[in-house]
């Protein structure tokens, strides 16, 4: 089986959501007609400052604070997330929410959840550690798609 993938930037302008949703619905119809899977990926969190400036140095102090409430991040992306979740409920469409992978239940920051490793090389691009952290999640997601398994339990975000 083949997989088509779409990644959506967190800063997608609200007035473009309808046209993006229509585009995804067309892709979904192609996926059904060709027995292909459509994989949607929401964006990872975007920091207010470059990740390395927020990560504590050897002396334990950071130059900036990148901490953001996870609730604030979800609220900021509410319309995009709602559109992606709605589309992911269509046949042959699945969604991997990258934001929830890089945040704890309460906060998003420059560090990988539960680890003292830098997740981002700047405000939104993954560091080497961030990429290595993401890899097993991508493998699990892709394997579930290729096996035509249900991915309802695989890292699917809840509606805001």
NUZAFI-42126 format. One record per residue (C-alpha): residue in one letter; x, y, z. Coordinates in steps of 0.25 Angstrom, whole numbers, plus 5000, padded with zeros to 4 digits. Each point is the difference from the previous one (the first is absolute). Layout:
N
SITE rest   px   py   pz
SITE    a    X    Y    Z
...
This chain:
160
SITE rest   px   py   pz
SITE    x 5000 5000 5000
SITE    x 5004 5014 4997
SITE    x 4999 5012 5010
SITE    x 4998 5015 4996
SITE    x 5005 5009 5011
SITE    x 4996 5015 5003
SITE    x 5007 5008 5011
SITE    x 4993 5013 5005
SITE    x 5007 5012 5005
SITE    x 4995 5005 5014
SITE    x 5000 5014 4995
SITE    x 4990 4997 4988
SITE    x 4991 5012 4998
SITE    x 4986 4998 5005
SITE    x 4994 5006 4987
SITE    x 5007 4988 4993
SITE    x 4994 4989 5008
SITE    x 4988 4998 4991
SITE    x 5008 4999 4987
SITE    x 5010 4990 5007
SITE    x 4989 4992 5005
SITE    x 4994 4999 4986
SITE    x 5013 4996 4995
SITE    x 5001 4989 5010
SITE    x 4987 4995 4997
SITE    x 5004 4999 4985
SITE    x 5013 4992 5005
SITE    x 4991 4991 5008
SITE    x 4991 4997 4988
SITE    x 5013 4996 4992
SITE    x 5005 4992 5012
SITE    x 4986 4992 5000
SITE    x 5001 4998 4985
SITE    x 5014 4995 4999
SITE    x 5000 4992 5013
SITE    x 5010 5010 5006
SITE    x 5001 5005 5014
SITE    x 5001 5015 5003
SITE    x 5008 5003 5012
SITE    x 4999 5014 5006
SITE    x 5010 5006 5010
SITE    x 4997 5012 5008
SITE    x 5012 5009 5003
SITE    x 5009 4999 5012
SITE    x 5000 5012 5010
SITE    x 5006 5013 4996
SITE    x 5008 5007 5011
SITE    x 5001 5014 5003
SITE    x 5015 5000 5000
SITE    x 5011 4991 4994
SITE    x 5000 4987 5007
SITE    x 5015 5001 5004
SITE    x 4998 5013 5006
SITE    x 4990 4994 5010
SITE    x 5007 4987 5003
SITE    x 5008 5002 5013
SITE    x 5015 5001 4999
SITE    x 5010 4993 5009
SITE    x 4997 5010 5010
SITE    x 4985 4996 5000
SITE    x 4996 5014 4995
SITE    x 4993 5003 4986
SITE    x 5000 5013 4993
SITE    x 4985 4999 4996
SITE    x 4988 4993 5005
SITE    x 4993 4991 4989
SITE    x 4990 4994 5009
SITE    x 4985 5001 4995
SITE    x 4988 4994 5006
SITE    x 4995 4988 4992
SITE    x 4986 5005 5002
SITE    x 5004 5014 4993
SITE    x 5007 4992 4989
SITE    x 4987 4992 4997
SITE    x 4991 5012 5001
SITE    x 5009 5007 4990
SITE    x 4999 4988 4990
SITE    x 4985 4997 5003
SITE    x 4995 5003 4986
SITE    x 5011 4993 4993
SITE    x 4999 4988 5010
SITE    x 4985 4999 4998
SITE    x 5002 5000 4985
SITE    x 5010 4989 5000
SITE    x 4993 4991 5010
SITE    x 4987 5002 4992
SITE    x 5007 4996 4987
SITE    x 5007 4988 5007
SITE    x 4987 4994 5003
SITE    x 4998 4998 4985
SITE    x 5003 4986 4995
SITE    x 5015 4997 4997
SITE    x 5004 5013 5007
SITE    x 5009 5000 5013
SITE    x 5006 5011 5008
SITE    x 5012 5000 5008
SITE    x 5000 5012 5010
SITE    x 5015 5005 5001
SITE    x 4996 5011 5010
SITE    x 4996 4990 5011
SITE    x 5013 4992 4998
SITE    x 5009 5011 5003
SITE    x 4991 5006 5012
SITE    x 4997 4994 5014
SITE    x 4985 5001 5004
SITE    x 5003 5014 5006
SITE    x 5011 5006 4992
SITE    x 5008 5001 4987
SITE    x 5015 5005 5001
SITE    x 5013 4998 4993
SITE    x 5003 4987 5007
SITE    x 4995 4986 4996
SITE    x 4989 4996 5010
SITE    x 5006 4993 5012
SITE    x 5014 5002 4995
SITE    x 5011 5010 5001
SITE    x 5003 5000 4985
SITE    x 4997 5012 4990
SITE    x 4989 4997 4991
SITE    x 5001 5012 4991
SITE    x 5012 5007 4993
SITE    x 4992 5013 4998
SITE    x 4986 5004 5002
SITE    x 4994 4988 4993
SITE    x 5010 4991 4993
SITE    x 5004 4987 5007
SITE    x 5013 4998 5006
SITE    x 5008 4987 4997
SITE    x 4994 4995 5014
SITE    x 4986 5005 4996
SITE    x 5001 4992 4987
SITE    x 5005 4988 5007
SITE    x 4989 5001 5010
SITE    x 4989 5001 4989
SITE    x 5005 4988 4991
SITE    x 4994 4989 5008
SITE    x 4986 5007 5000
SITE    x 5001 5002 4985
SITE    x 5004 4985 4999
SITE    x 4988 4996 5008
SITE    x 4991 5009 4993
SITE    x 5004 4995 4986
SITE    x 5000 4986 5004
SITE    x 4986 5001 5005
SITE    x 4996 5006 4987
SITE    x 5007 4990 4991
SITE    x 4993 4989 5008
SITE    x 4987 5007 4998
SITE    x 4999 4999 5015
SITE    x 4991 5010 5008
SITE    x 5008 5012 5004
SITE    x 4989 5005 5009
SITE    x 5008 4998 5012
SITE    x 5013 5004 4994
SITE    x 5003 5014 5004
SITE    x 4987 5006 4995
SITE    x 4997 5013 5006
SITE    x 4987 5003 5007
SITE    x 4991 5011 4995
SITE    x 5003 5013 5007
